[in-house]
Amino acid sequence: MNSGSRYLPFVAAMALVVVASNILVQFPMQGQVGSLALADVLTWGAFTYPFSFLVTDLANRRYGPRLARRIVFVGFMAAVLCSIVAPPLLFRYGLVPFDTAADRLARIAVASGAAFLTAQLLDITVFNWLRRQSWWRAPIFGTLVGSVFDTAIFFGVAFAAAFAFLGPEDAFALEAAPLFGVLSMEAPRWVSWALGDLTVKLLIALFALIPYRLIAARWTQPALA
């Protein structure tokens, strides 16, 4: 098996996670938890995107940070491309009820690419700091740090008024509303979306320790320069 074919499963897995997430983020999660309407704070993409950190951590654990960064750049290109291509296609085929203007898509693509690249590279850095410690420390802390930055950068750049110079604002996202739709404190709607997204990311980070442990337990640590 040549070196390129060894990396192919990680490349394919990252591309699959990013493409699926960029499609599923168009679909709010339906349901109710008490007085909280899940559609107000979550999309289905929130449940698939965090697995990109699992792919990165497994690639890092198996082959080291250099290969992991290559996988991240594949994901970065897929994230930017899908952010531009997926919404119009879904609208054209009647899968989503709204169309998104090209300049708005450009702002979302910038947000998606910046968030993905920053978060994943931070994950790799933190993972390498902790990789020789207890098996769970590197993946959990790397993913936690990456998730916080990913959420902050994406939702901030995509929706916050401070980044309006990147493209048109989303008036609905900027409207003040009760936090999570149920609390007395008010905030722009995008803040509730961000907090809901981060909550799911952190929960899945804990869940992802199971497949990480099962897969990585068979591998030795690579020799790092």
Secondary structure, DSSP 8 states (H G I E B T S, - for coil): --HHHHHHHHHHHHHHHHHHHHHHTTSB---EETTEEGGGT-BTHHHHTTHHHHHHHHHHHHH-HHHHHHHHHHHHHHHHHHHHHHHHHHHHTTSSS----HHHHHHHHHHHHHHHHHHHHHHHHHHHHHTTS-TTHHHHHHHHHHHHHHHHHHHHHHH-GGGGGGS---HHHHSEEEGGGTSSSEEEHHHHHHHHHHHHHHHHHHHTHHHHHHHHTT-------
